[in-house]
Amino acid sequence: MNTRTGNYSIGFRMRGWTTNNTFSDVLSWTSEVGLGGVDIGKDADQVGQKVLDAGLWIGSADLAEWRGMISANAKTRQAAVATNKAYIESCSAYGPMNYFLVMLPEDASLSRADNFGYMVESFTDLAQTLEANNAKVVIEGWPGPGALCCTPETCRAFFEAVPSSAMGLNYDPSHLIRMGIDPIRFLKEFIGRIYHVHGKDTEILPNNVYEYGTEQPATFVKAPPFGGHAWRYTIPGHGTTQWNEVFRILVKNGYVGRVSIELEDANFNDGGDEEKAGILYAARYLESI
């Protein structure tokens, strides 16, 4: 399966139902339904060759150590950098690799400016190893506790502080939409740093925006799975992203990566066949764009 605009190969991020099946079964299903590859976790050094042997691509692998890279403790940071260097080197045999992470600090109660400084120090140390192994970091902007590089402000500052071309972004419009950030404007500004794309979307719930606003949690109702009171994550085509414009911009600017569906949608969340269907619905929609 490939997108109509750009002919980008479509795959998916392994999570959800995939944890209840053998790795081989997941790879077999991926090939059988015509998907091109998978995003894998922190065990790429153990399973990466199995993906390639199945004739599939590795869209991204989770970087081995996340929070230790943004620690106030210098020894913790050094150990995290060393772990990640060894991991990147061990995976170099698979060819050029994207290493996925969210910039989550070890201690979210510290000032964001302090954690930003720790992050810059660690990723400056890691840059040379990434460059030497033809690898890149792809940062997802999930706005978790204390997370950095979720907004234009911190992404821009990070790339200025760590200018290595090995530092990049996983473009996931769903997180931008829930934060009120224009995903198209963001894509245009950071297109030169987009090395991987997630096929995921967000639906804004206007009645809930009125009822609960966006700054406080609701008092008497629970947020939906994979969402907040005023929004919810969806598969592409069920949210607000202008995917035709996204792919047009990617093509115009020479993007050569893949699109990996990240299934986080309460409508496709049974841990089995429903999740498989959600991945395929998303892929077929992206095929038509």
C-alpha atoms as a printed R data frame, in Angstrom:
    type eleno elety resid chain resno       x       y      z
1   ATOM     1    CA   MET     A     1   0.000   0.000  0.000
2   ATOM     2    CA   ASN     A     2   1.255   3.456 -0.964
3   ATOM     3    CA   THR     A     3  -0.157   6.939 -0.783
4   ATOM     4    CA   ARG     A     4  -1.527   8.234 -4.090
5   ATOM     5    CA   THR     A     5   0.283  11.542 -3.611
6   ATOM     6    CA   GLY     A     6   3.992  10.937 -3.211
7   ATOM     7    CA   ASN     A     7   3.772   7.147 -3.493
8   ATOM     8    CA   TYR     A     8   4.877   6.865  0.147
9   ATOM     9    CA   SER     A     9   4.915   3.330  1.486
10  ATOM    10    CA   ILE     A    10   2.393   2.789  4.312
11  ATOM    11    CA   GLY     A    11   3.057   0.724  7.421
12  ATOM    12    CA   PHE     A    12   2.182   0.947 11.107
13  ATOM    13    CA   ARG     A    13   3.618   1.351 14.568
14  ATOM    14    CA   MET     A    14   3.571  -1.896 16.525
15  ATOM    15    CA   ARG     A    15   1.458  -1.615 19.674
16  ATOM    16    CA   GLY     A    16  -1.994  -2.651 20.883
17  ATOM    17    CA   TRP     A    17  -3.014  -6.009 19.407
18  ATOM    18    CA   THR     A    18   0.544  -6.744 18.346
19  ATOM    19    CA   THR     A    19   1.550  -7.375 21.960
20  ATOM    20    CA   ASN     A    20  -0.871 -10.331 22.091
21  ATOM    21    CA   ASN     A    21   0.609 -12.054 19.049
22  ATOM    22    CA   THR     A    22   3.995 -13.479 18.193
23  ATOM    23    CA   PHE     A    23   6.358 -11.167 16.365
24  ATOM    24    CA   SER     A    24   6.425 -13.547 13.400
25  ATOM    25    CA   ASP     A    25   2.621 -13.554 13.189
26  ATOM    26    CA   VAL     A    26   2.556  -9.754 13.139
27  ATOM    27    CA   LEU     A    27   5.114  -9.629 10.352
28  ATOM    28    CA   SER     A    28   3.212 -12.249  8.372
29  ATOM    29    CA   TRP     A    29  -0.052 -10.310  8.673
30  ATOM    30    CA   THR     A    30   1.718  -7.097  7.645
31  ATOM    31    CA   SER     A    31   2.973  -8.693  4.457
32  ATOM    32    CA   GLU     A    32  -0.309 -10.482  3.708
33  ATOM    33    CA   VAL     A    33  -2.408  -7.299  3.768
34  ATOM    34    CA   GLY     A    34   0.052  -5.338  1.639
35  ATOM    35    CA   LEU     A    35   1.555  -2.996  4.208
36  ATOM    36    CA   GLY     A    36   5.186  -2.086  3.647
37  ATOM    37    CA   GLY     A    37   6.757  -2.132  7.084
38  ATOM    38    CA   VAL     A    38   6.578  -1.528 10.808
39  ATOM    39    CA   ASP     A    39   7.861   0.769 13.520
40  ATOM    40    CA   ILE     A    40   9.378  -1.273 16.322
41  ATOM    41    CA   GLY     A    41  10.303  -0.729 19.962
42  ATOM    42    CA   LYS     A    42  13.506  -0.632 21.983
43  ATOM    43    CA   ASP     A    43  14.501  -4.158 20.968
44  ATOM    44    CA   ALA     A    44  15.576  -3.361 17.406
45  ATOM    45    CA   ASP     A    45  18.975  -4.945 18.028
46  ATOM    46    CA   GLN     A    46  17.140  -8.243 18.649
47  ATOM    47    CA   VAL     A    47  14.278  -8.164 16.126
48  ATOM    48    CA   GLY     A    48  15.386  -5.773 13.392
49  ATOM    49    CA   GLN     A    49  16.828  -8.485 11.159
50  ATOM    50    CA   LYS     A    50  13.561 -10.443 11.380
51  ATOM    51    CA   VAL     A    51  11.715  -7.432  9.932
52  ATOM    52    CA   LEU     A    52  14.147  -7.153  7.026
53  ATOM    53    CA   ASP     A    53  14.100 -10.912  6.407
54  ATOM    54    CA   ALA     A    54  10.311 -10.680  6.075
55  ATOM    55    CA   GLY     A    55  10.783  -8.217  3.224
56  ATOM    56    CA   LEU     A    56   9.534  -5.276  5.272
57  ATOM    57    CA   TRP     A    57  11.061  -1.937  6.182
58  ATOM    58    CA   ILE     A    58  11.784  -0.527  9.637
59  ATOM    59    CA   GLY     A    59  10.189   2.912  9.746
60  ATOM    60    CA   SER     A    60  11.611   3.712 13.165
61  ATOM    61    CA   ALA     A    61  12.941   1.981 16.252
62  ATOM    62    CA   ASP     A    62  12.512   3.442 19.716
63  ATOM    63    CA   LEU     A    63  15.720   4.915 21.078
64  ATOM    64    CA   ALA     A    64  16.906   2.678 23.910
65  ATOM    65    CA   GLU     A    65  17.074   5.277 26.702
66  ATOM    66    CA   TRP     A    66  14.797   8.334 26.899
67  ATOM    67    CA   ARG     A    67  14.399   9.954 30.296
68  ATOM    68    CA   GLY     A    68  18.015   9.489 31.327
69  ATOM    69    CA   MET     A    69  19.015  11.761 28.461
70  ATOM    70    CA   ILE     A    70  17.195  14.609 30.226
71  ATOM    71    CA   SER     A    71  18.344  14.074 33.785
72  ATOM    72    CA   ALA     A    72  19.724  16.611 36.247
73  ATOM    73    CA   ASN     A    73  22.327  14.024 37.220
74  ATOM    74    CA   ALA     A    74  25.392  14.213 34.969
75  ATOM    75    CA   LYS     A    75  26.299  10.546 35.520
76  ATOM    76    CA   THR     A    76  22.779   9.480 34.565
77  ATOM    77    CA   ARG     A    77  23.004  11.515 31.369
78  ATOM    78    CA   GLN     A    78  26.399  10.075 30.520
79  ATOM    79    CA   ALA     A    79  25.144   6.532 31.083
80  ATOM    80    CA   ALA     A    80  22.092   7.175 28.894
81  ATOM    81    CA   VAL     A    81  24.240   8.549 26.083
82  ATOM    82    CA   ALA     A    82  26.551   5.534 26.318
83  ATOM    83    CA   THR     A    83  23.592   3.120 26.200
84  ATOM    84    CA   ASN     A    84  22.164   4.850 23.153
85  ATOM    85    CA   LYS     A    85  25.511   4.961 21.369
86  ATOM    86    CA   ALA     A    86  25.982   1.223 21.801
87  ATOM    87    CA   TYR     A    87  22.405   0.559 20.660
88  ATOM    88    CA   ILE     A    88  22.772   2.704 17.523
89  ATOM    89    CA   GLU     A    89  26.048   1.010 16.641
90  ATOM    90    CA   SER     A    90  24.564  -2.463 17.120
91  ATOM    91    CA   CYS     A    91  21.665  -1.621 14.792
92  ATOM    92    CA   SER     A    92  23.824  -0.061 12.076
93  ATOM    93    CA   ALA     A    93  23.869  -3.321 10.129
94  ATOM    94    CA   TYR     A    94  20.211  -2.746  9.220
95  ATOM    95    CA   GLY     A    95  21.082   0.318  7.166
96  ATOM    96    CA   PRO     A    96  19.952   3.923  7.759
97  ATOM    97    CA   MET     A    97  17.749   4.034 10.853
98  ATOM    98    CA   ASN     A    98  15.315   6.462 12.474
99  ATOM    99    CA   TYR     A    99  15.314   6.430 16.275
100 ATOM   100    CA   PHE     A   100  11.996   7.476 17.774
101 ATOM   101    CA   LEU     A   101  11.475   9.132 21.139
102 ATOM   102    CA   VAL     A   102   9.531  11.719 23.085
103 ATOM   103    CA   MET     A   103  11.664  14.301 24.897
104 ATOM   104    CA   LEU     A   104  10.410  13.362 28.358
105 ATOM   105    CA   PRO     A   105  12.571  14.518 31.286
106 ATOM   106    CA   GLU     A   106  13.468  12.354 34.224
107 ATOM   107    CA   ASP     A   107  12.015  14.977 36.576
108 ATOM   108    CA   ALA     A   108   9.145  16.988 35.110
109 ATOM   109    CA   SER     A   109   9.007  19.164 38.241
110 ATOM   110    CA   LEU     A   110  12.279  20.888 37.306
111 ATOM   111    CA   SER     A   111  12.137  24.068 35.269
112 ATOM   112    CA   ARG     A   112  11.636  23.527 31.571
113 ATOM   113    CA   ALA     A   113  14.669  25.711 30.854
114 ATOM   114    CA   ASP     A   114  16.897  23.509 33.025
115 ATOM   115    CA   ASN     A   115  15.625  20.314 31.421
116 ATOM   116    CA   PHE     A   116  16.132  21.885 28.010
117 ATOM   117    CA   GLY     A   117  19.801  22.435 28.860
118 ATOM   118    CA   TYR     A   118  20.256  18.812 29.929
119 ATOM   119    CA   MET     A   119  18.605  17.671 26.701
120 ATOM   120    CA   VAL     A   120  20.885  19.820 24.563
121 ATOM   121    CA   GLU     A   121  23.990  18.491 26.302
122 ATOM   122    CA   SER     A   122  22.998  14.844 25.862
123 ATOM   123    CA   PHE     A   123  21.956  15.054 22.234
124 ATOM   124    CA   THR     A   124  25.024  17.072 21.333
125 ATOM   125    CA   ASP     A   125  27.060  14.160 22.704
126 ATOM   126    CA   LEU     A   126  24.977  11.656 20.732
127 ATOM   127    CA   ALA     A   127  25.072  13.513 17.409
128 ATOM   128    CA   GLN     A   128  28.441  12.222 16.189
129 ATOM   129    CA   THR     A   129  27.432   8.581 16.697
130 ATOM   130    CA   LEU     A   130  24.183   9.148 14.817
131 ATOM   131    CA   GLU     A   131  26.002  10.834 11.931
132 ATOM   132    CA   ALA     A   132  28.671   8.130 11.748
133 ATOM   133    CA   ASN     A   133  25.998   5.427 11.466
134 ATOM   134    CA   ASN     A   134  23.745   7.232  8.978
135 ATOM   135    CA   ALA     A   135  21.036   7.421 11.630
136 ATOM   136    CA   LYS     A   136  18.596  10.075 12.735
137 ATOM   137    CA   VAL     A   137  16.531  10.949 15.767
138 ATOM   138    CA   VAL     A   138  12.813  11.450 15.070
139 ATOM   139    CA   ILE     A   139  11.167  13.321 17.935
140 ATOM   140    CA   GLU     A   140   7.434  12.908 18.469
141 ATOM   141    CA   GLY     A   141   5.712  15.920 19.985
142 ATOM   142    CA   TRP     A   142   3.449  14.103 22.442
143 ATOM   143    CA   PRO     A   143   2.849  16.738 25.152
144 ATOM   144    CA   GLY     A   144   3.377  14.449 28.120
145 ATOM   145    CA   PRO     A   145   4.563  15.583 31.572
146 ATOM   146    CA   GLY     A   146   7.351  18.105 31.076
147 ATOM   147    CA   ALA     A   147   7.890  17.047 27.459
148 ATOM   148    CA   LEU     A   148  10.027  19.265 25.242
149 ATOM   149    CA   CYS     A   149  10.119  19.665 21.440
150 ATOM   150    CA   CYS     A   150   6.325  19.566 21.196
151 ATOM   151    CA   THR     A   151   5.814  23.163 20.061
152 ATOM   152    CA   PRO     A   152   7.488  25.409 17.487
153 ATOM   153    CA   GLU     A   153   9.173  27.315 20.334
154 ATOM   154    CA   THR     A   154  11.175  24.381 21.700
155 ATOM   155    CA   CYS     A   155  11.678  22.574 18.366
156 ATOM   156    CA   ARG     A   156  13.170  25.725 16.877
157 ATOM   157    CA   ALA     A   157  15.386  26.295 19.908
158 ATOM   158    CA   PHE     A   158  16.559  22.682 19.936
159 ATOM   159    CA   PHE     A   159  17.631  22.694 16.293
160 ATOM   160    CA   GLU     A   160  19.467  25.964 16.841
161 ATOM   161    CA   ALA     A   161  21.285  24.520 19.866
162 ATOM   162    CA   VAL     A   162  21.978  21.120 18.269
163 ATOM   163    CA   PRO     A   163  22.276  21.858 14.539
164 ATOM   164    CA   SER     A   164  23.330  18.355 13.490
165 ATOM   165    CA   SER     A   165  21.268  17.093 10.557
166 ATOM   166    CA   ALA     A   166  20.849  13.858 12.522
167 ATOM   167    CA   MET     A   167  18.285  15.629 14.708
168 ATOM   168    CA   GLY     A   168  14.802  15.460 13.250
169 ATOM   169    CA   LEU     A   169  11.091  15.138 13.834
170 ATOM   170    CA   ASN     A   170   8.409  12.540 13.564
171 ATOM   171    CA   TYR     A   171   5.553  14.550 12.031
172 ATOM   172    CA   ASP     A   172   2.378  13.597 13.896
173 ATOM   173    CA   PRO     A   173  -0.357  16.189 13.320
174 ATOM   174    CA   SER     A   174  -2.614  14.689 15.995
175 ATOM   175    CA   HIS     A   175  -0.578  16.177 18.842
176 ATOM   176    CA   LEU     A   176  -0.365  19.586 17.194
177 ATOM   177    CA   ILE     A   177  -4.133  19.737 16.682
178 ATOM   178    CA   ARG     A   178  -4.957  18.922 20.305
179 ATOM   179    CA   MET     A   179  -2.581  21.723 21.391
180 ATOM   180    CA   GLY     A   180  -4.138  24.256 19.026
181 ATOM   181    CA   ILE     A   181  -1.043  24.438 16.779
182 ATOM   182    CA   ASP     A   182  -1.659  24.659 13.032
183 ATOM   183    CA   PRO     A   183  -0.231  21.359 11.687
184 ATOM   184    CA   ILE     A   184   0.191  22.691  8.151
185 ATOM   185    CA   ARG     A   185   2.097  25.785  9.254
186 ATOM   186    CA   PHE     A   186   4.259  23.577 11.501
187 ATOM   187    CA   LEU     A   187   5.002  21.228  8.601
188 ATOM   188    CA   LYS     A   188   6.016  24.121  6.360
189 ATOM   189    CA   GLU     A   189   8.351  25.574  8.995
190 ATOM   190    CA   PHE     A   190  10.063  22.304  9.926
191 ATOM   191    CA   ILE     A   191   9.860  20.400  6.638
192 ATOM   192    CA   GLY     A   192  13.649  20.151  6.444
193 ATOM   193    CA   ARG     A   193  13.660  18.224  9.734
194 ATOM   194    CA   ILE     A   194  10.779  15.840  8.993
195 ATOM   195    CA   TYR     A   195  12.284  12.360  8.651
196 ATOM   196    CA   HIS     A   196   9.272  10.206  9.541
197 ATOM   197    CA   VAL     A   197   5.476  10.611  9.469
198 ATOM   198    CA   HIS     A   198   2.779   9.120 11.656
199 ATOM   199    CA   GLY     A   199  -0.617   8.500 10.137
200 ATOM   200    CA   LYS     A   200  -2.733   9.650 13.056
201 ATOM   201    CA   ASP     A   201  -5.355  12.350 13.429
202 ATOM   202    CA   THR     A   202  -7.386  14.235 16.034
203 ATOM   203    CA   GLU     A   203 -11.054  15.141 16.181
204 ATOM   204    CA   ILE     A   204 -11.986  18.286 18.069
205 ATOM   205    CA   LEU     A   205 -15.297  17.937 19.951
206 ATOM   206    CA   PRO     A   206 -16.955  21.388 19.731
207 ATOM   207    CA   ASN     A   207 -19.762  20.691 22.188
208 ATOM   208    CA   ASN     A   208 -17.239  19.477 24.726
209 ATOM   209    CA   VAL     A   209 -15.038  22.511 24.147
210 ATOM   210    CA   TYR     A   210 -18.031  24.614 25.163
211 ATOM   211    CA   GLU     A   211 -18.935  22.373 28.097
212 ATOM   212    CA   TYR     A   212 -15.478  21.852 29.590
213 ATOM   213    CA   GLY     A   213 -13.137  24.313 27.896
214 ATOM   214    CA   THR     A   214  -9.544  23.313 27.169
215 ATOM   215    CA   GLU     A   215  -7.650  24.311 30.309
216 ATOM   216    CA   GLN     A   216  -9.262  22.141 33.013
217 ATOM   217    CA   PRO     A   217 -10.363  18.513 33.222
218 ATOM   218    CA   ALA     A   218 -14.076  17.849 33.499
219 ATOM   219    CA   THR     A   219 -15.445  17.341 36.997
220 ATOM   220    CA   PHE     A   220 -18.150  14.715 36.517
221 ATOM   221    CA   VAL     A   221 -17.250  12.718 33.397
222 ATOM   222    CA   LYS     A   222 -14.235  10.748 32.267
223 ATOM   223    CA   ALA     A   223 -12.250  11.593 29.165
224 ATOM   224    CA   PRO     A   224 -12.624   9.098 26.300
225 ATOM   225    CA   PRO     A   225  -9.868   6.555 25.691
226 ATOM   226    CA   PHE     A   226  -7.054   8.032 23.624
227 ATOM   227    CA   GLY     A   227  -8.339  11.532 24.173
228 ATOM   228    CA   GLY     A   228  -9.213  14.442 26.400
229 ATOM   229    CA   HIS     A   229 -12.556  16.020 27.201
230 ATOM   230    CA   ALA     A   230 -12.468  18.307 24.176
231 ATOM   231    CA   TRP     A   231 -10.638  16.101 21.659
232 ATOM   232    CA   ARG     A   232  -9.833  12.515 20.761
233 ATOM   233    CA   TYR     A   233  -7.213  10.783 18.636
234 ATOM   234    CA   THR     A   234  -8.512   9.115 15.473
235 ATOM   235    CA   ILE     A   235  -7.369   7.269 12.408
236 ATOM   236    CA   PRO     A   236  -6.598   9.472  9.381
237 ATOM   237    CA   GLY     A   237  -9.785  10.601  7.686
238 ATOM   238    CA   HIS     A   238 -11.765  10.745 10.927
239 ATOM   239    CA   GLY     A   239 -10.077  13.890 12.222
240 ATOM   240    CA   THR     A   240  -9.302  17.388 10.982
241 ATOM   241    CA   THR     A   241  -5.905  16.991  9.255
242 ATOM   242    CA   GLN     A   242  -5.794  18.032  5.595
243 ATOM   243    CA   TRP     A   243  -3.843  14.984  4.474
244 ATOM   244    CA   ASN     A   244  -3.902  15.986  0.821
245 ATOM   245    CA   GLU     A   245  -2.104  19.212  1.740
246 ATOM   246    CA   VAL     A   246   0.304  17.335  4.026
247 ATOM   247    CA   PHE     A   247   1.396  15.018  1.220
248 ATOM   248    CA   ARG     A   248   1.535  17.865 -1.290
249 ATOM   249    CA   ILE     A   249   3.997  19.714  0.973
250 ATOM   250    CA   LEU     A   250   6.032  16.548  1.576
251 ATOM   251    CA   VAL     A   251   6.327  15.886 -2.149
252 ATOM   252    CA   LYS     A   252   7.175  19.491 -2.981
253 ATOM   253    CA   ASN     A   253  10.008  19.461 -0.468
254 ATOM   254    CA   GLY     A   254  11.508  16.108 -1.371
255 ATOM   255    CA   TYR     A   255  10.423  13.954  1.566
256 ATOM   256    CA   VAL     A   256  11.597  10.386  0.903
257 ATOM   257    CA   GLY     A   257  10.414   8.594  4.050
258 ATOM   258    CA   ARG     A   258   7.434   6.443  4.935
259 ATOM   259    CA   VAL     A   259   4.068   6.828  6.651
260 ATOM   260    CA   SER     A   260   3.405   4.680  9.726
261 ATOM   261    CA   ILE     A   261  -0.125   4.464 11.092
262 ATOM   262    CA   GLU     A   262  -0.201   4.845 14.856
263 ATOM   263    CA   LEU     A   263  -3.508   3.390 15.970
264 ATOM   264    CA   GLU     A   264  -4.894   5.284 18.955
265 ATOM   265    CA   ASP     A   265  -8.621   5.449 18.328
266 ATOM   266    CA   ALA     A   266 -11.363   4.436 20.764
267 ATOM   267    CA   ASN     A   267 -13.476   3.201 17.843
268 ATOM   268    CA   PHE     A   268 -10.867   0.534 17.039
269 ATOM   269    CA   ASN     A   269  -9.675  -0.644 20.401
270 ATOM   270    CA   ASP     A   270 -10.570  -4.285 21.092
271 ATOM   271    CA   GLY     A   271  -7.011  -5.595 21.167
272 ATOM   272    CA   GLY     A   272  -7.570  -7.803 18.138
273 ATOM   273    CA   ASP     A   273  -9.481  -7.837 14.866
274 ATOM   274    CA   GLU     A   274 -10.987  -4.390 15.422
275 ATOM   275    CA   GLU     A   275  -7.504  -2.891 15.686
276 ATOM   276    CA   LYS     A   276  -6.395  -4.672 12.529
277 ATOM   277    CA   ALA     A   277  -9.442  -3.216 10.779
278 ATOM   278    CA   GLY     A   278  -8.559   0.272 12.052
279 ATOM   279    CA   ILE     A   279  -5.069   0.002 10.600
280 ATOM   280    CA   LEU     A   280  -6.471  -1.117  7.248
281 ATOM   281    CA   TYR     A   281  -9.166   1.575  7.156
282 ATOM   282    CA   ALA     A   282  -6.453   4.161  7.806
283 ATOM   283    CA   ALA     A   283  -4.164   2.689  5.150
284 ATOM   284    CA   ARG     A   284  -6.915   2.615  2.532
285 ATOM   285    CA   TYR     A   285  -7.798   6.210  3.259
286 ATOM   286    CA   LEU     A   286  -4.165   7.277  2.883
287 ATOM   287    CA   GLU     A   287  -3.967   5.281 -0.352
288 ATOM   288    CA   SER     A   288  -6.714   7.476 -1.773
289 ATOM   289    CA   ILE     A   289  -5.080  10.815 -0.883
